[in-house]
Amino acid sequence: MEGEAFRYDPTKSYDSHPQLSIGRMTDVCAHCEAYKWPGEAPGMCCSNGKVKLSPLKPPPEPLESLMSGTTSESKHFLENIRQYNSCFQMTSFGASEKVFESGFRPTFKVQGQVYHHVGSLLPSSDEEPKFLQIYFMGDERKQADRRCKTNRGTRGDIVMKLQQMLHQYNTYVHSFKTALERMPSDEYNVIIKADKTPVGEHARRFNEPLVNEVAIVIVGNEFDKRDIVLEKKNSQLKTVSETHRFYDALQYPLIFWEGEDGYSFSIMQTNPATGVAVDRKKVSAMNFYAYRIMVRSGAVNHILRCRQLFHQFVVDMYAKIESERLLFVRLNQKKLRVDEYIHLRDAIVNEGNADNIGQLVILPSTFTGSPRHMHEYTQDAMTYVRNYGRPDLFVTFTCNPKWKEIQEELMSGQCASDRHDVVARVFRQKHIKLMNIITKAHVSGLTRC
């Protein structure tokens, strides 16, 4: 393709050119059977066998049919799936700033910190039941009416069917009901342990929790700061730690309909050769959720069918990933200060008060998106200009949702805006292709740097 840019033919389609097309997801991981494009990193799905999680069970009826998108009822459900999930979520979702842009390309985004709040099991005498409290209203019809009242656009018949399904299958609903019945007085609390290992399972494996290990009823303060503490009646909200194993399922009951464990600090890496957990090597939040949203051979990942709810889930979990990284940075300041004098100088310039240096947390350039990270990119770019002169071209590369590679990997009834995972992965591979034809195939001639 050398010099091809000077022989461009506008009547010719270049989409299928082998140096521009990335093809189908034909590569299958030998460890976890995840589908990948040929150019993708071998460890992006399971860290080359170091991450091993139990697969999520396919949803039961009626949720399975509602996620299919083949009937008018299921199409209505998928168009309003965030509202239906809100009907049944047991914790409230909050952020410093939350925006949901509707229209042609609906987008969910947040700015700042994300937090989940949980209240008491029963409302105060002067309050209406909300979130988890609705599950303990005596009459099923009253529960459904209350859910529809607080979530516009939902249908009572669909809410009733989903409500019956969760009462039948969701472990949390069973466990909380049992715990509430066993509370002898209001002085007792329901404690949900943050890192309890499911009975009979190794610490590295995560299955649906058993009823008798979800919650315990105690009196006093015998709990860890990351445990969820539910009182019988209290108007105060409590924040759920993002590293609590129930964080995901309490907020997304239509995804984790049985109450499967989410990410926590107790998940250990696996030795790919032996299949045995590796001591003191833990799975990161990024690796955990990368594993969860992959497409695998012989299974349908229902998380990827949830459209706008999938948008919210991905944003929420990425906020958790960044929170984990920031926590690591805060707890490992001494290890990260390789050039302490430069960091000290920068901190004084930024803060203007040398007396506060001991209280500062330095965000290093290794943290993606940090000011120091972006500043180093700028310095690198200016170094090229200083050594080689001004650039000859300014190339803008945008993603086309109609790209064949995107359309081929969508599920039935989906559009590109339903699958940000596919769009991001295709764009990344296309970007690599673009850089290759410029720097290696020399489509515009030889490059100097």
Secondary structure, DSSP 8 states (H G I E B T S, - for coil): -TTGGGG--TTS--TT-TTT------EE-TTT-BEE-TTS-TTTTTTTTT----------TTHHHHTT--SHHHHHHHHTHHHHHHHH-SSEEEEEEEEEE-SSS-EEEEEEEEEEEE--SB--TTS---GGGGGG-S-HHHHHHHHHHHSTT--HHHHHHHHHHHHHH-HHHHHHHHHHHH--STTEEEEE-SS---TTS-TT------HHHH-EEEESS-S-TTSEEEESB-S--EEE-TTSTTHHHHH-TTTSTT------TT-EEE-TTT--EEEEEE--HHHHHHHHT--BTT---GGGG-THHHHHHHHHHHHHHHHHHHHHHHHTHHHH-SSHHHHHHHHHHHHS-GGGGGG-----TTSTTSHHHHHHHHHHHHHHHHHH-S-S--------TT-HHHHHT--TT--GGG-HHHHHHHHHHHHHHHHHHHHTS-TTS----
